[in-house]
Amino acid sequence: MSYLPWRDAMERALYGPEGFFVREGGGPAAHFRTSVHASPLFAGAVLELARRVDEALDRPERLTVCDVGAGRGELLVALGAQARAVDPELADRLRLVAVERAARPEGLPAWVSWADRIEPVPAGLLFANEWLDNVPCEVAEVDEEGVARYVLVDPASGAERPGEPLDAADAAWLRDAFPHPVERAELGRWREQAWSQAVAAVGDGLAVAVDYAHTRTDRPPFGTLTGYQGGRQVDPVPDGSCDLTAHVALDSCLAAAARANPRVTHSLWTTQRAALHELGVSGSRPPLALASSDPVGYLRALAGAGEAAELTATGGLGSFLWGVQAVGSLRMVWPQGWQTLMS
């Protein structure tokens, strides 16, 4: 067996020449279901957020919406189509940019740009849905003597063995991030660096990360690394056959970006349930009287309510965390109940 640090193994398995996210085929949607795939209501909520950013920036000549970790561009395609239907004036000013390391999909509308790295967002919204959980990271485990060591993995089988003790930087991160004893953890410095670089690309606007995540008050003591393949959760074998994902220390990412960028004015987090409710997505059933007056409209509203319920379900998609950072001249009114890290 040939063992590698988990970070190297994840990089090869996800983004190497035949990696899970870059090879041809159906893309991530063939293996797992995100909020984007669950309902067009999610794209509508992101569009509403972009409209609020647009208003707060006094309707700039060009408003960029940058989707980081864009899959096959599904979010921007839906967002652009909805903008054309409900707000043609904004649609004319939108610059939609998908960031993904895979090749541009065939048939993607010309009005969606494609890039393999984050480009400047002079004014607008940078949105990263389930991106940070796929940023490769090291895994640490505490041995019987209480020493935290890197975990090494065999890419072909997923078998693990302990490696060297953590270096000073990773040991400090683990000590600072976890207020309680931990047996195993994914180390977050690379996610912090990735998010800081993403936020730094925003001139004036909003950067939003949505993900499986935790904060200092609820760090998992046994790690969260897992795999997904064909719609099922599987063992995390870094051979390129499955998604590899680990929950994100989201508050640490926000704090790191704020430290690195003095133009960050506000850092907040909330649940997806609260964020989508604020943006107009509700799972409430339509009034029964509508079934008599407009049966087709009632069925349409009922289907929408079901989709909204899935997007906002506690314990499911609704428990994802949204990390929100305002940059530059953006001034917005934040809903009560959103947790503020700094202001």
C-alpha positions as CSV (number, residue, x, y, z in Angstrom):
1,M,0.0,0.0,0.0
2,S,1.1,3.6,-0.7
3,Y,-0.1,6.0,1.9
4,L,-0.6,9.7,1.4
5,P,-1.7,12.6,3.6
6,W,-5.5,13.0,3.3
7,R,-5.1,16.4,1.8
8,D,-3.0,15.1,-1.1
9,A,-5.3,12.1,-1.6
10,M,-8.4,14.3,-1.7
11,E,-6.8,16.7,-4.2
12,R,-6.0,13.8,-6.6
13,A,-9.3,12.0,-6.1
14,L,-11.5,15.1,-6.6
15,Y,-9.5,17.3,-9.0
16,G,-6.8,15.1,-10.6
17,P,-7.0,14.2,-14.3
18,E,-9.7,11.6,-13.7
19,G,-11.0,13.2,-10.5
20,F,-14.5,13.0,-9.3
21,F,-15.4,16.7,-10.1
22,V,-13.5,17.1,-13.4
23,R,-14.2,13.9,-15.4
24,E,-16.9,14.0,-18.1
25,G,-20.3,12.8,-17.2
26,G,-23.4,13.9,-15.2
27,G,-21.3,15.8,-12.7
28,P,-22.1,16.0,-9.0
29,A,-25.8,16.0,-9.6
30,A,-25.5,12.3,-10.6
31,H,-24.2,11.4,-7.1
32,F,-25.8,13.8,-4.5
33,R,-28.6,16.2,-4.2
34,T,-27.9,19.8,-3.3
35,S,-30.3,22.7,-2.7
36,V,-29.8,23.8,-6.3
37,H,-31.1,20.5,-7.6
38,A,-33.9,20.3,-5.0
39,S,-35.9,23.2,-6.3
40,P,-35.8,26.3,-8.5
41,L,-36.9,28.1,-5.4
42,F,-33.3,28.1,-4.3
43,A,-32.1,30.0,-7.4
44,G,-35.0,32.4,-6.8
45,A,-33.8,33.1,-3.3
46,V,-30.2,33.7,-4.5
47,L,-31.7,36.0,-7.2
48,E,-33.6,37.9,-4.4
49,L,-30.3,38.2,-2.5
50,A,-28.6,39.6,-5.6
51,R,-31.4,42.1,-6.1
52,R,-30.9,43.3,-2.5
53,V,-27.2,43.6,-3.1
54,D,-27.9,45.5,-6.3
55,E,-30.1,48.0,-4.5
56,A,-27.7,48.4,-1.7
57,L,-24.9,49.2,-4.2
58,D,-27.2,51.8,-6.0
59,R,-27.7,49.6,-9.1
60,P,-24.2,49.5,-10.6
61,E,-23.7,49.4,-14.4
62,R,-22.6,45.8,-14.1
63,L,-23.6,43.4,-11.2
64,T,-21.6,40.2,-11.0
65,V,-23.0,37.0,-9.5
66,C,-20.1,34.5,-9.2
67,D,-21.0,30.9,-8.3
68,V,-18.0,29.1,-6.8
69,G,-18.0,25.4,-7.1
70,A,-20.7,25.6,-9.8
71,G,-21.0,22.0,-10.7
72,R,-22.4,22.1,-14.2
73,G,-23.7,25.7,-13.9
74,E,-27.2,24.7,-12.8
75,L,-27.7,27.6,-10.3
76,L,-26.7,30.4,-12.7
77,V,-28.7,29.0,-15.5
78,A,-31.8,28.9,-13.3
79,L,-31.0,32.3,-11.8
80,G,-30.5,33.9,-15.2
81,A,-33.7,32.5,-16.6
82,Q,-35.7,33.8,-13.6
83,A,-34.1,37.2,-13.8
84,R,-35.1,37.5,-17.5
85,A,-38.6,36.6,-16.6
86,V,-39.1,38.9,-13.5
87,D,-36.6,41.7,-13.8
88,P,-35.3,42.3,-17.3
89,E,-33.6,45.5,-16.4
90,L,-31.5,43.7,-13.8
91,A,-30.9,40.8,-16.2
92,D,-29.4,43.1,-18.7
93,R,-26.9,44.3,-16.1
94,L,-26.0,40.8,-14.7
95,R,-22.6,39.2,-15.3
96,L,-23.0,35.5,-14.4
97,V,-19.7,33.7,-13.7
98,A,-19.4,30.0,-12.9
99,V,-16.2,28.9,-11.2
100,E,-15.4,25.2,-11.5
101,R,-12.3,23.1,-12.3
102,A,-14.1,20.9,-14.7
103,A,-14.4,21.8,-18.4
104,R,-17.3,24.1,-19.5
105,P,-20.3,21.9,-20.1
106,E,-21.7,21.6,-23.6
107,G,-25.0,23.5,-24.1
108,L,-24.3,26.0,-21.3
109,P,-26.0,29.3,-22.3
110,A,-23.5,31.9,-23.7
111,W,-24.6,34.4,-21.0
112,V,-23.0,32.2,-18.3
113,S,-19.2,32.7,-18.3
114,W,-16.9,29.8,-17.2
115,A,-13.7,30.0,-15.3
116,D,-11.4,27.6,-13.5
117,R,-10.5,30.1,-10.8
118,I,-12.1,32.9,-8.9
119,E,-11.9,36.2,-10.9
120,P,-12.5,39.7,-9.5
121,V,-16.1,40.6,-8.5
122,P,-16.0,44.4,-8.7
123,A,-19.6,44.8,-7.5
124,G,-22.0,42.0,-6.7
125,L,-22.5,38.6,-5.0
126,L,-20.0,35.8,-4.6
127,F,-21.9,32.6,-3.7
128,A,-20.3,29.3,-2.8
129,N,-22.8,26.5,-2.2
130,E,-21.3,23.3,-0.9
131,W,-17.8,24.3,-2.1
132,L,-15.7,24.6,1.1
133,D,-16.6,21.0,2.2
134,N,-14.8,19.8,-0.9
135,V,-11.6,21.9,-0.4
136,P,-9.0,19.2,0.4
137,C,-7.8,19.2,4.0
138,E,-5.7,17.2,6.4
139,V,-7.2,14.8,8.9
140,A,-5.8,14.5,12.5
141,E,-6.3,11.8,15.1
142,V,-5.2,11.6,18.7
143,D,-3.2,8.5,19.6
144,E,-3.2,6.6,22.9
145,E,-0.5,8.9,24.3
146,G,-2.7,11.9,23.6
147,V,-0.5,13.1,20.6
148,A,-2.4,14.5,17.6
149,R,-1.1,13.0,14.4
150,Y,-1.8,13.4,10.7
151,V,-3.8,10.5,9.3
152,L,-2.4,8.9,6.2
153,V,-4.6,7.0,3.7
154,D,-4.1,4.4,1.0
155,P,-5.9,5.9,-2.1
156,A,-6.9,2.5,-3.5
157,S,-8.5,1.1,-0.4
158,G,-9.2,3.9,2.0
159,A,-7.1,2.1,4.7
160,E,-5.6,4.5,7.2
161,R,-2.5,4.6,9.5
162,P,-1.1,7.3,11.8
163,G,1.5,9.7,10.4
164,E,3.8,12.3,12.0
165,P,2.6,14.6,14.9
166,L,1.0,17.8,13.7
167,D,3.2,20.7,12.9
168,A,3.0,23.9,15.0
169,A,0.5,25.7,12.8
170,D,-2.0,22.8,12.6
171,A,-1.6,22.0,16.3
172,A,-2.4,25.6,17.1
173,W,-5.4,25.6,14.8
174,L,-6.8,22.4,16.4
175,R,-6.2,23.8,19.9
176,D,-7.8,27.1,19.1
177,A,-10.8,25.8,17.1
178,F,-11.9,23.0,19.5
179,P,-12.8,24.0,23.0
180,H,-13.2,20.4,24.1
181,P,-11.1,17.2,23.7
182,V,-11.3,15.7,20.3
183,E,-10.4,12.2,19.0
184,R,-10.4,13.0,15.3
185,A,-10.9,16.2,13.3
186,E,-10.5,17.7,9.8
187,L,-8.1,20.6,10.0
188,G,-9.5,23.9,8.7
189,R,-6.5,26.0,7.7
190,W,-6.9,25.3,4.0
191,R,-10.6,26.1,4.0
192,E,-9.7,29.4,5.8
193,Q,-7.2,30.2,3.1
194,A,-9.6,29.3,0.3
195,W,-12.4,31.4,1.7
196,S,-10.1,34.3,2.5
197,Q,-9.0,34.3,-1.2
198,A,-12.6,34.2,-2.3
199,V,-13.6,37.1,-0.2
200,A,-10.6,39.1,-1.3
201,A,-12.0,38.9,-4.9
202,V,-15.0,41.0,-4.0
203,G,-14.6,44.7,-4.4
204,D,-18.0,45.9,-3.2
205,G,-20.7,43.4,-2.3
206,L,-21.5,40.2,-0.5
207,A,-19.7,36.9,-0.1
208,V,-21.8,33.9,1.0
209,A,-20.7,30.4,1.9
210,V,-23.4,27.7,2.3
211,D,-22.3,24.3,3.6
212,Y,-22.4,21.4,6.0
213,A,-20.8,23.3,8.8
214,H,-20.2,23.7,12.5
215,T,-19.2,26.5,14.9
216,R,-17.1,26.6,18.0
217,T,-20.1,25.6,20.2
218,D,-20.8,22.4,18.3
219,R,-17.6,21.0,16.9
220,P,-17.8,17.3,16.1
221,P,-15.4,15.2,18.3
222,F,-15.0,12.3,15.9
223,G,-14.6,14.0,12.5
224,T,-17.1,14.1,9.6
225,L,-15.2,12.9,6.5
226,T,-17.4,10.7,4.3
227,G,-18.1,9.9,0.7
228,Y,-21.1,10.0,-1.6
229,Q,-21.7,7.9,-4.7
230,G,-24.8,7.3,-6.8
231,G,-27.0,9.0,-4.2
232,R,-25.7,7.0,-1.3
233,Q,-23.3,7.7,1.6
234,V,-20.3,5.5,1.2
235,D,-16.9,5.0,2.9
236,P,-14.5,7.8,1.9
237,V,-12.1,6.0,-0.5
238,P,-9.9,8.6,-2.3
239,D,-9.7,6.7,-5.6
240,G,-11.8,9.2,-7.7
241,S,-15.0,7.1,-7.6
242,C,-16.9,9.2,-5.1
243,D,-17.4,12.6,-3.6
244,L,-15.2,13.3,-0.5
245,T,-16.7,15.8,1.9
246,A,-16.1,17.0,5.4
247,H,-18.0,19.6,7.4
248,V,-16.6,23.1,7.6
249,A,-15.6,25.1,10.6
250,L,-17.5,28.1,9.2
251,D,-17.0,30.6,11.9
252,S,-13.2,30.1,11.7
253,C,-13.4,30.7,7.9
254,L,-15.3,33.9,8.4
255,A,-12.9,35.1,11.1
256,A,-9.9,34.3,9.0
257,A,-11.3,36.3,6.0
258,A,-12.1,39.2,8.2
259,R,-8.6,39.2,9.7
260,A,-7.0,39.1,6.2
261,N,-9.2,41.7,4.6
262,P,-9.8,45.1,6.4
263,R,-12.6,45.9,3.8
264,V,-14.8,43.2,5.4
265,T,-17.4,45.3,7.4
266,H,-19.8,42.6,8.7
267,S,-19.5,38.8,9.2
268,L,-22.6,36.9,10.1
269,W,-23.9,33.4,10.0
270,T,-27.4,31.8,10.2
271,T,-29.1,28.6,9.2
272,Q,-30.4,28.0,5.7
273,R,-33.9,27.8,7.1
274,A,-33.6,31.3,8.5
275,A,-31.9,32.7,5.4
276,L,-34.4,31.3,3.0
277,H,-37.4,32.4,5.1
278,E,-35.9,35.9,5.0
279,L,-35.5,35.7,1.2
280,G,-39.2,34.7,0.7
281,V,-39.1,30.8,0.7
282,S,-41.8,29.4,2.9
283,G,-43.0,25.9,3.3
284,S,-46.5,26.9,4.4
285,R,-49.4,25.2,2.6
286,P,-51.6,27.3,0.3
287,P,-55.1,28.1,1.6
288,L,-57.5,25.2,0.9
289,A,-60.0,27.7,-0.6
290,L,-57.6,28.1,-3.5
291,A,-58.3,24.5,-4.5
292,S,-61.9,25.4,-5.4
293,S,-61.2,28.8,-7.0
294,D,-58.0,27.8,-8.9
295,P,-57.3,24.1,-8.8
296,V,-54.2,24.3,-11.1
297,G,-52.8,27.2,-9.1
298,Y,-53.4,25.3,-5.8
299,L,-51.5,22.2,-7.1
300,R,-48.7,24.5,-8.3
301,A,-48.6,26.2,-4.9
302,L,-48.7,22.9,-3.1
303,A,-45.8,21.6,-5.0
304,G,-43.8,24.7,-4.3
305,A,-44.6,24.4,-0.6
306,G,-43.2,20.9,-0.6
307,E,-40.1,22.0,-2.3
308,A,-39.7,24.9,0.1
309,A,-40.2,22.5,3.0
310,E,-37.3,20.3,1.8
311,L,-35.0,23.3,1.4
312,T,-35.8,24.6,4.9
313,A,-36.2,21.3,6.8
314,T,-34.5,21.2,10.2
315,G,-32.1,18.2,10.2
316,G,-31.9,18.4,6.4
317,L,-31.0,21.2,4.0
318,G,-32.5,23.7,6.3
319,S,-29.7,23.0,8.9
320,F,-27.0,24.0,6.5
321,L,-25.2,27.1,7.7
322,W,-24.9,30.3,5.7
323,G,-21.8,32.4,6.3
324,V,-22.3,36.0,5.1
325,Q,-19.6,38.7,4.7
326,A,-20.2,42.3,3.5
327,V,-17.2,43.9,1.7
328,G,-16.4,47.5,0.9
329,S,-19.2,50.0,0.5
330,L,-22.1,47.5,0.8
331,R,-24.6,48.5,3.5
332,M,-27.5,46.2,4.2
333,V,-30.0,45.7,7.0
334,W,-29.4,42.3,8.6
335,P,-32.4,40.4,10.0
336,Q,-32.7,39.9,13.7
337,G,-31.4,36.6,14.9
338,W,-28.5,36.3,12.5
339,Q,-25.4,35.7,14.5
340,T,-22.8,38.4,14.2
341,L,-19.1,37.7,14.5
342,M,-18.0,41.2,14.0
343,S,-19.3,44.6,12.9
